[in-house]
């Protein structure tokens, strides 16, 4: 971040920083601005700096992250609280991403352990195909559910009910009765 002088009341510098960012990334409890690498690492301690200070990054909790962000800039001016909170969220997001990446690497080494690279790549492709199949099955289930819901809506409209005004138990009773009437009608024919 560009440090804003504490006496400066306008937000032009903040707006310029927000506009220069590439994307907004959601994080637990808020949104974090993710910009260029120079922006994201400017005022937040890196993993190496944390280790140099004797802190194990893997054991850092959410409350500890607030302590890792500096309270004063390089000139000795205090950093505004809102800016510190933004920096805390950025650090939390970066630590979370690093943790997810580390877990993924550990999982791959456990799964593929002593496999040669060509075999490892084949296994990864197989896992990706299985994930794709699962995703397709899930999409089909959603389509079937949506189709059933539209059929139920058609039944309600056909019988003259306003679907939005019915309680769940009323919907259920109407659907059961309409199915019962349909089955009786088909048996008489």
Secondary structure, DSSP 8 states (H G I E B T S, - for coil): -----TT----HHHHHHHHH-SEEEEETTEEEEE--HHHHTSSS--HHHHHHTT--GGG--HHHHHHHS-SB-TTS-B--HHHHHHHHHHHHHHHHHHHHHHHHHHHHHHHHTT--HHHHHHHHHHHHHHHHHHHHHHHHHHHHHHHHHHHHHHHHHHHT--GGG--HHHHHHHHHHHHHHHHHHHHH-
